[in-house]
Amino acid sequence: MSQLAIVTTQNVTIHFQAASVGDRILAYVLDWLIKIAYAISVYFVFFVAVGIEDWANTLDNWSQISVYIIFYFPVIFYSLLFESIFEGQTLGKKMMKTKVVKIDGYQATFGDYIIRWLFRLIDISTNSGMIGLIAMISSSKTQRLGDMAAGTAVISLQNKVDINHTILQEIQGDYQPIYPQVIKLSDNDVRIIKESFERSVVQRDYQTLIKLREKIEQVAGITNKMGNDMDFIRTVLKDYNYYTQSM
């Protein structure tokens, strides 16, 4: 599966796996089974048992069409409805643990879902879905034409991204920062500091910790008030996240 780089509002790049063609096809099949089950249930419960079909047959053609559209509305607009309600997921996508996202990292909008839904006429309904299949196979992000037009991609949620793979630090809601000067650091600075710090702690490399502390003091103009280099660097990382999350 290809990898997608999603940039968060903190300019943190998180990598996701694009959903495979197989996962997307299976999600589509599951959605179709759900739609078929709904259509059959509606037909036997309302049109046969309740007698809607006999009543509809007494109406003119346009009225009959309107009746069928009302009852089968969830089938006709299935993907549009569910992706809008569940923020990029249909029931099939939920089962396959995939989701529609914008390739720039933002949540897809209702307008994006409409574009994807409209392009289903080309991607899926034309030539038995061959156009969409060829587009996904040819795309580095496994996008069908609807995704390309909407600027979206379908990602796999099976590989969760750990917070340790980013510059993010978990901080409590009542956390009180100590070093406001940390905002002088860049995201790249903090990423390097965090990676070097965690590696040094595991390897008990105290010389690198000293160098990290000195570099932070030099770049950010901070004086270590903690005494212990490890506590100081941990505090710097937390303070940076505190201030950048508040901006």
C-alpha positions in Angstrom: 0.0 0.0 0.0 1.2 3.5 -0.8 1.8 6.0 2.0 0.1 9.4 2.4 1.6 12.3 4.4 -1.1 14.2 6.3 0.0 17.6 7.7 -1.8 18.5 10.9 -2.6 22.1 12.1 0.6 22.0 14.1 2.6 21.3 11.0 3.2 17.8 12.1 3.5 15.3 9.3 1.7 12.0 10.1 1.9 9.1 7.6 -1.0 7.0 6.8 -1.4 4.0 4.5 -3.7 4.4 1.5 -6.4 1.7 1.6 -5.5 -1.1 -0.9 -7.6 -1.7 -4.0 -8.7 -5.0 -2.4 -9.9 -3.2 0.8 -11.8 -0.7 -1.2 -13.5 -3.4 -3.3 -14.5 -5.4 -0.3 -15.9 -2.3 1.4 -17.9 -1.6 -1.8 -19.2 -5.2 -1.8 -20.2 -5.0 1.9 -22.1 -1.8 1.2 -23.9 -3.4 -1.7 -25.0 -6.3 0.5 -26.3 -3.9 3.0 -28.2 -2.0 0.3 -29.7 -5.2 -1.1 -30.8 -6.3 2.4 -32.4 -2.9 2.9 -34.2 -3.0 -0.5 -35.5 -6.5 0.1 -36.7 -5.7 3.6 -38.5 -2.5 2.4 -40.1 -4.4 -0.5 -41.6 -7.2 1.6 -42.5 -5.1 4.7 -44.0 -2.1 2.9 -44.8 -3.0 -0.7 -46.1 -6.5 0.0 -47.2 -6.8 3.6 -48.6 -3.2 4.0 -49.8 -3.1 0.4 -47.9 0.0 -0.9 -47.3 -1.7 -4.2 -51.1 -2.2 -4.9 -51.7 1.4 -4.0 -48.8 2.7 -6.1 -50.2 0.8 -9.1 -53.2 3.1 -9.0 -51.1 6.2 -9.5 -49.7 7.7 -12.7 -46.1 6.9 -13.7 -44.5 10.0 -12.2 -46.2 9.5 -8.9 -45.2 5.8 -8.8 -41.6 6.9 -9.4 -41.8 9.4 -6.5 -43.1 6.7 -4.2 -40.2 4.4 -5.0 -37.6 7.2 -4.7 -39.0 8.0 -1.2 -38.7 4.4 0.0 -35.4 3.7 -1.7 -33.8 7.1 -0.9 -31.3 5.5 1.5 -30.1 3.2 -1.3 -29.8 5.8 -4.0 -27.9 8.3 -1.8 -26.3 5.6 0.5 -22.6 6.6 0.2 -23.4 10.3 0.3 -25.5 10.0 3.4 -23.2 7.7 5.4 -20.0 9.5 4.5 -21.5 12.8 5.6 -22.9 11.3 8.8 -19.9 9.2 9.8 -17.2 11.7 8.5 -15.9 9.8 5.6 -17.1 6.3 6.3 -19.9 4.1 5.0 -20.9 0.9 6.9 -18.7 -1.1 4.6 -15.7 1.3 5.2 -16.3 1.0 8.9 -16.1 -2.8 8.7 -12.9 -2.6 6.6 -11.5 0.1 8.8 -11.0 2.6 6.0 -12.0 6.3 5.7 -12.2 9.2 3.3 -9.9 12.1 4.1 -8.6 15.2 2.2 -5.1 14.7 0.9 -4.1 18.1 2.5 -5.0 16.7 6.0 -8.3 18.4 6.6 -11.6 16.7 7.2 -13.5 16.1 3.9 -16.5 18.4 3.5 -20.1 17.7 2.3 -19.1 19.2 -1.0 -16.3 16.7 -1.4 -18.7 13.8 -0.6 -21.1 15.1 -3.3 -18.3 15.2 -5.9 -17.2 11.7 -5.0 -20.9 10.5 -5.2 -21.5 12.1 -8.6 -18.3 10.6 -10.0 -19.6 7.1 -9.1 -21.6 7.4 -12.3 -18.3 7.3 -14.2 -16.1 5.3 -11.8 -18.5 2.5 -10.9 -21.7 2.6 -12.9 -19.9 2.8 -16.3 -18.3 -0.4 -17.7 -18.9 -2.4 -14.6 -16.6 -0.3 -12.5 -13.5 -0.8 -14.8 -12.8 2.9 -15.0 -12.6 3.3 -11.2 -10.6 0.1 -10.9 -8.1 1.3 -13.5 -7.8 4.7 -11.9 -7.1 3.2 -8.5 -4.5 0.8 -9.8 -2.8 3.6 -11.8 -2.9 6.1 -8.9 0.0 6.3 -6.4 -2.7 7.1 -3.7 -5.2 4.5 -4.9 -7.6 7.2 -5.9 -10.5 6.8 -8.3 -11.6 9.7 -10.5 -14.0 10.9 -7.8 -11.2 11.1 -5.3 -9.0 13.0 -7.7 -11.7 15.5 -8.5 -12.6 16.0 -4.8 -8.9 16.1 -3.6 -9.6 13.1 -1.3 -8.1 9.7 -0.7 -9.2 6.6 1.2 -6.9 5.6 4.0 -6.5 2.5 6.1 -7.2 2.9 9.9 -5.7 -0.4 10.7 -2.2 1.0 11.3 -2.7 3.5 14.0 -0.1 6.3 14.3 1.5 6.4 17.8 2.0 9.8 19.4 5.6 8.8 19.9 6.1 9.0 16.1 5.4 12.7 16.1 6.6 15.7 18.0 3.4 15.7 20.1 3.6 15.2 23.8 0.7 14.2 26.1 0.0 17.0 28.5 -2.6 17.4 31.2 -5.4 19.9 30.9 -4.2 21.9 33.9 -0.5 21.8 32.8 1.4 25.0 33.7 4.3 25.8 31.3 7.7 27.1 32.6 9.6 28.2 29.5 7.6 30.5 27.1 10.8 31.0 25.1 10.3 27.5 23.5 8.2 29.2 20.8 11.5 30.3 19.3 12.1 26.6 18.3 10.7 25.2 15.1 8.8 22.0 14.6 11.9 20.5 13.1 14.0 21.5 16.0 11.6 19.9 18.4 11.4 16.7 16.3 15.2 16.4 16.4 15.3 17.1 20.1 12.6 14.5 20.9 14.2 11.8 18.8 17.6 12.4 20.2 16.3 12.7 23.7 14.4 9.4 23.6 17.3 7.6 22.0 19.8 9.0 24.6 17.6 8.0 27.5 17.3 4.4 26.3 21.1 4.2 25.6 22.0 6.2 28.8 24.0 8.6 26.7 24.4 11.4 29.2 26.9 13.3 27.0 24.3 13.7 24.3 21.7 14.9 26.9 24.2 17.6 28.0 24.7 18.7 24.4 20.9 18.8 23.8 20.4 20.9 26.9 23.2 23.3 25.9 21.8 23.6 22.3 18.3 24.3 23.6 19.6 27.0 26.0 21.5 28.5 23.1 18.8 28.5 20.4 15.8 29.4 22.6 17.6 31.5 25.2 16.4 29.3 28.1 18.3 28.7 31.3 17.8 25.3 32.9 15.8 25.7 36.1 15.3 22.0 36.6 18.8 21.0 37.5 18.3 17.6 35.9 18.9 17.6 32.1 16.3 14.9 31.5 13.6 16.8 33.4 14.6 20.0 31.7 14.2 18.5 28.1 10.9 16.8 29.0 9.6 20.1 30.2 10.8 21.9 27.1 8.9 19.4 24.9 5.7 19.7 26.9 5.9 23.5 27.0 6.4 23.6 23.2 3.3 21.5 22.7 1.4 23.6 25.2 2.1 26.9 23.5 1.6 25.5 19.9 -1.7 23.9 20.8 -2.9 27.2 22.3 -2.1 29.2 19.1 
